[in-house]
Amino acid sequence: MTAAAADSCRTIDDLSSAYAVTVSRKRKQFLISGAVLAAVTLIAGWMAEVDLVLFFSNIHKFPNYISRIFILDSGNLKGSLVIFDILGWFWGIGKWLRLLADTLLIAYVATMIGAIFGFIACFFAAGNLGVSTPLRFAVRRYLEFCRTVPELVFALIFVLAFGLGPIAGVLAIIVHTTGALGKLFYEVIENIDQKPVEGLISSGASWTKTMRFAVLPQVLSNFISYALLRFEINVRGASVMGFVGAGGIGQDLIEAIRKFYYPDVSAILLLIIVTVAIIDLVTERIRHRFIAQGH
């Protein structure tokens, strides 16, 4: 065997050994990570008092409830599927559509105002625009607070402060939207091309003009896309605001659930699902158009 062939064999053996060691290390890391995850899950379940026996003994009630919401519970066709009596199924369509319109208005107003607040805050939270560290830190913590506290918690607080009605739902969604969009917006800004910014600054432009002419043109399409996506999310969120008395169709939904009006539950859920699906389709087209313009 020549020296070159011997060197080649040693190289192959070395590579094989290194590969085996790497695979063994990754396998050990995977097993350790899996064991840690399993242990943490068990500890979390124990601390949360999860009762698996109770869970599995009552799990059959869930599909039973789902099936019951599609069965008429009154009238001449009692016991039949709801599709055999559409008028009886959607007996409250006029009222539900008005409440659904309230839900859409809550989501629209809250998204608009929350997007404006998030838009203002994002320029002070971005780390590449020359904002002072204390101000940037304070704005980021404020945005974290806004998006961390659940919307329903804010809704409960505002219901106590302003009483029952849509105003509590609007304010709750505004706060959460400000935090969520503010974070998304400043992350977009932190990924912009800095050359236009540096060019305007070197020419003596003010901070405001730099934001207007160097930053905003690069991020506007993404901002609009995120705002439209947030509107979709807020429509879903506004649908359950009524659970705590914050207006919208959620009030009738929770009442139907509590009073076991099974067909009413399915009718209201179907209206919400169809509405959200239509909004998703429309906003998806608009988002794609703005993203294409941005690129």
N, C-alpha and C positions, 0 to 999 in steps of 0.2 A: 504494500500500500504506500502510495506516495505521501510526502509531507502535506501537500495540499488537500489530498483526500482525507488524511487523518485530522487536519484542522477543520475541514468541513463537517466531519462526523462529530467532533467535539463541540462545534458551534450548534449543531442540531440537538445534541444531548443537553447542552446548556440551556437552549431555548425551551426544550421540552420540560426540563426541570423547573425553570422559571415559570412556565405556564401552569404546571401542576401546583406549584406553591401559590400562585396568584388565585387559581380556582379554589384551592383549599381554603385560603384566607377569606375569599368572598363567601364561600359556603358557610364557614364559621360565623362570619358577620351576619349572614342571613338568618341562621338558626338562632343566634343570640338575640337579634332584633325581634324575631318572631316570638321568642320566649318572653322577652321584656314586654312586647305588645300584649301578649296573652295575659301576663301577670297584671299589667296595668288595667286591662279590661275587666278581669275578675275582681280586682280591688274596687274599681269604679262601680261595678254591679253590686258588690257587697255593701259599699257605702251608700249607694242609692236605694238599697233594700229591694233589689229586683227579685221577684219571686217567680222563678221559672215554672214551678208547679201550677201556680195560679194563672200564669200566662197561657200555658198550653191547655189548661182545663177550660179556659174561656175563649180561646182563639176562634172557636166555631161560631161565636156570636157575631164576629165581624162580617164574614160573607153572608150570614143570615140577615144582618141589618142592610147590607148593600142590596140584597135581593128584595127585601121588603119595600124599599123606597120606589121600586118600579111596579108595585102592586097596588091597585085601587083599594082603599079601605072604607069606602062609602058609596052610596048610589046603587042603581040597578045592576051595574057591572062590578060590584064589590068582589074582590078576589081575582079579577082579571088584570092583565097587563095594562099599564097606563096608556099605551099607544092605541088601545081600543076605545078610549074616550079622551081625545085630545082636549076638547073644550072643558071637560071636568078636571083634567090634569092641570091645565093652565087657566084655571078659573080666575086667578088674580093677576093676569098678565098686564093689565093697565097699571095697577099699583106697583107691580114689580119693575116694570119698565121705567116708571118715574124714579123709583129708588135706584135703579141701575144707572139712570142718567145722573143722579146725585153722586153716585160712586165715581163715575167718569169725571165729573166736574171736580170732585175732591182730589182725584189723582192728577188732573190737568193743572189745577191752580197750585197744588203743592209741588209738582214737578217744576213748573215755571219759576216759582219763587225760590225753591231749593237750589235749582240750577244757577240762578243769579247769585245767590249767596256763595255757592261752591265756586263759581267763576271768579268772584272777587277774592275769596280766600286763597285760591290755588296759587296766585302770583306771589303771595307772601309766604307760602309753604314750600315752594320749589327751592331746591338747593343750588341752582345754577344761575340765579338772577340777581345775585348780589344783595339779598335781603339779610339783615343782621341776624346772627344766630339766636339770640333770645326771642326775637319776634317770630322767626321761623319755628322755633321749638314750641312757643305758645300756641300758634295757629295749628300746628300739627296735632298737639294734644287736644285742642278744642274739637278738631275734626274727628279724632278718635273717639272722644266722648259722644259726639253726635251719632256716630254710626254703630257704636258698641251697645248702647242701651236699646233694647227692643222697641219697635214702634208701639206695641200694645202698652208697654209701660209708660211711654210718653203720653199715649192716648188717655190712659187712666188718670195721669196727673192733670192733663188739660181738661178732662171731664170734671174733675173735682174743682178746678179753677174757674172754668167757663160754663159748666153745666152741659147737659146732654145736647147733642147736635153735631152738624158737620164741622163746625169751627174747630172742635177738639181733634177730629181726624185730620183736617188740613194741617194744623200746627204740628201734630205728631209726625206726619209724613214729611213736612218741610224740614224739620230738624234732622231726621234720618237721611233724607236726600242730600242735604247740605254736606253731611259727613261723608257719605258714600261718593258723591260726585266730586267733592273737593279733593279727595285722595286720588281718584282716577285722573282728574284734570292735572294735578301737579306732577303725577308720574308721567303723563304725556309731555308736559313741558320739560321735564328733566331729560327727555330723549330727543330734543330738537337739535338741529344743526346750529352750533354756536357762532358760526362765521358771520351771519347777518347781524347778530347781536353785537359782536365785537366791532363790526364795521360801523354801526350807528353810534356806539359808545365812543369810538375813536374820532368820529366826526363832530362830537360835542352834543349829540342828541340827549334829551332828558330821559329819565327812567320811564316815564309814562309813554313818550313817543317811541322808545325802544320796544316797549311791550306791544304797542299798537302796530308798528310797522315791521318789526323783526320777529316777534314771537307769535302773535295772534294769527297771521296768515298760515303759519305752519301747523297750528293745532286746531283751528276752527272746525274743520270737517270731523275730526275725532271727537271734539267736544259735543257737536250736534249728534253724532252717532251714539255716544254714551248717554246723552240726555234722553234720546228716544228710547234707548234700551231701558233706562230707569223709569220712563213713563209706563212701559209694559209691566215692570215689577210693581210700580205703585198702584196700578189698577188692581192687581191681585191683593196688594196690601190693603187698599181701601175697601176691598170686598169683605174683609174680616174686621174692619174698624168698628162695624156695628155691633160686634160681640161685646164691646164695653160701652155701648151707647154713643159712639162717635159718628153716627150717621151712616147713610148708604144702605145698600141692600143686605148687608150683613145683619142688620137688626131683625129683619123678617126671617133670615136664614136661621139664626140662633133661636128665635122664637119657635120656628117649625121643628127644630131639633129637640128643644126642651119639651114641647107638647106632643111629640111623637106624631106629627103630621107627615107621615112618610112620603106620600106623593108630592107634597109641597117642597120637601127637601130636594128631591130629584129635579123638579121643575126649576127651582131657583138655581141649583148647581148647573143645570144645562144652559140656562141663560148666561151665567157667568162664564162658563167654558167657551161657549160660542162667541161671546163678546171679546174675550181675551184672545181667542184664536184669530178673529178678524183683525184686531189691533196688532197682533204679532205679524201677520202677513203684510199689513200696510206699512208698519214702521220698518220692517225688514227691507222692503223695497226702497224706502226713503234712505235708510242707513247705507245700503249698498251704493246708492247714487252719490251720497256725500263722500263716502270712502273713496269711490272711484275718482271723484273730482279732486280729492286731497292728494291722490297719487298721480 
